[in-house]
Amino acid sequence: MLFRSDVDGDGVEEIFAGVPDLRVGKKKMAGGIFVGEKVVNGCDFAVSSYLLPIPDSLIDKKYQLGTSVAIIPDLDNDGMRELAVGVVGADKASGKVYVLFLQKDQDGFSVKNVNICSPANVVKKLYFGSDIAWLGDLDGDSHPEFAVGTPGDKERGPFTGAFHLCSYVNGVFVEKGVFHLPT
């Protein structure tokens, strides 16, 4: 999964690419996020690329951090957009979404804070976080929503899947509902 946007408002676009099968130390398939910064006008994203440092407490073997990546609006009003990252292997593949609050210094981007969104019902192999879509404020309650894909949801039968509607309310992610695809 790849996302391109000017995250820090400096007029230069960055690329954030999920690498869910990345080995981190001895942790196979822990995952990670590569960052590429544009160094020349046009299509050249080059040379300046690195692995976004993720706190060790957030990754483990088979977590597959970076299955999906979405640049989302600035939630903490620091002038920096946030990064939503799918972690489908967490909790025995029930999955999670990490919202990474970024900061930038001379070494590049780093994570200053993390909020975690999990499904209300933790079920093995749900794969919550397989896809993320930022939707804005759908219902007019002044709290932005996003949809999270769960292809492992089998409530309506095998291979049916669903998506979860989540909202960001007072600094916490809350699940508002689960929507199953028609069979």
Disulfide bonds with the S-S distance in Angstrom:
none
